[in-house]
């Protein structure tokens, strides 16, 4: 994928999303942030709320989570999320 990256969101219930993404947006203790292709490596503890995965600028899907962990490395994003209570 030229202008995107691989993204996977997992929870104890199973895989919530797996596929190509143009952008992934979430919140941590510092506030909202977004990741796009070729972002520098990062690891973040996610705050409860919504994760938004955009396949394109116009094709977006939201996932409600409790807390979570986001890892971005080598143009791949992995999010391990707790379910909401």
KAPE-V827775 format. One record per backbone hydrogen bond with DSSP energy under -0.5 kcal/mol. CO is the residue of the C=O (numbers start at 1). NH is the residue of the N-H. Records with the same first field share a line. If there is no record, write none. Layout:
CO: NH / NH
//
This chain:
1: 4
5: 21
6: 77
7: 19
8: 79
9: 16 / 17
10: 81
11: 14
14: 11 / 16
17: 9
19: 7
21: 5
22: 37
23: 54
24: 35
25: 52
26: 33
27: 47
28: 31
31: 28
33: 26
35: 24
36: 39
42: 72
44: 46 / 70
45: 29
46: 68
49: 65
51: 53 / 63
52: 25 / 54
53: 55 / 61
54: 22 / 23
58: 60
59: 55 / 56
61: 53
63: 51
65: 49
67: 82
68: 46
69: 80
70: 44
71: 78
72: 42
73: 76
75: 6
76: 73
77: 8
78: 71
79: 10 / 81
80: 69
81: 12
82: 66
//
